[in-house]
Amino acid sequence: MGGSAAKVVFILFITLAITMPRLEAGIAEFDDFLNAQAEEAHEIAVESYVPTPEFVTTVHLSQENSKRRGLRDSNTPSS
């Protein structure tokens, strides 16, 4: 019985070893339009990258604080 399970595992392994290289079947061939879109997206990503996360955090927190102050002022009861 143990030999048949080993045979099944061996056949499964061989099948995967043969199938895996075939999965690349030219999927990454793009036309010029998609290549241009990819290059444009890459350029936008590089331009929008901020190397100092402290700056991004400071800007975000200042915007959030101004929003909260506006909410707090509008919810105060008038005397």
C-alpha positions in Angstrom: 0.0 0.0 0.0 2.8 2.4 0.8 4.4 1.9 -2.6 1.2 3.0 -4.4 1.1 6.3 -2.5 4.7 7.0 -3.3 4.0 6.3 -7.0 1.1 8.8 -6.9 3.3 11.5 -5.3 6.1 10.7 -7.8 3.8 11.0 -10.8 2.3 14.3 -9.3 5.8 15.7 -8.9 6.8 14.8 -12.4 3.6 16.3 -13.8 4.2 19.6 -11.9 7.9 19.6 -13.0 6.8 19.3 -16.6 3.9 21.7 -16.4 5.6 24.6 -14.5 7.9 25.8 -17.3 5.0 25.7 -19.8 3.0 28.2 -17.7 5.1 31.1 -19.1 3.6 30.6 -22.6 4.2 34.1 -23.8 1.9 35.9 -21.3 4.1 38.9 -20.9 3.9 40.0 -24.6 2.2 43.4 -24.5 1.4 45.7 -27.4 2.7 49.2 -27.7 -0.3 50.8 -26.0 0.1 48.8 -22.8 3.9 49.5 -22.8 3.3 53.2 -23.1 0.7 53.1 -20.3 3.1 51.2 -18.1 5.9 53.7 -18.7 3.6 56.6 -18.0 2.4 55.0 -14.7 6.0 54.3 -13.7 7.0 58.0 -14.3 4.0 59.2 -12.3 4.9 56.9 -9.5 8.5 58.1 -9.4 7.5 61.7 -9.5 5.0 61.3 -6.7 7.4 59.4 -4.4 8.3 61.4 -1.2 11.5 60.1 0.3 10.8 61.5 3.7 7.8 59.9 5.4 7.9 62.5 8.2 6.8 65.2 5.6 3.9 63.1 4.5 2.8 62.4 8.1 3.1 66.1 9.0 0.9 67.2 6.0 -1.7 64.5 6.7 -1.9 65.3 10.4 -2.2 69.0 9.8 -5.1 68.4 7.4 -6.8 66.1 9.8 -6.4 68.5 12.7 -8.0 71.3 10.7 -10.9 69.1 9.8 -11.4 68.1 13.4 -11.3 71.7 14.6 -14.0 72.6 12.2 -16.2 69.8 13.4 -15.6 70.7 17.0 -16.5 74.3 16.5 -19.7 73.5 14.6 -20.9 71.1 17.3 -20.5 73.4 20.3 -23.8 74.6 21.7 -24.4 78.3 21.4 -25.0 80.1 24.7 
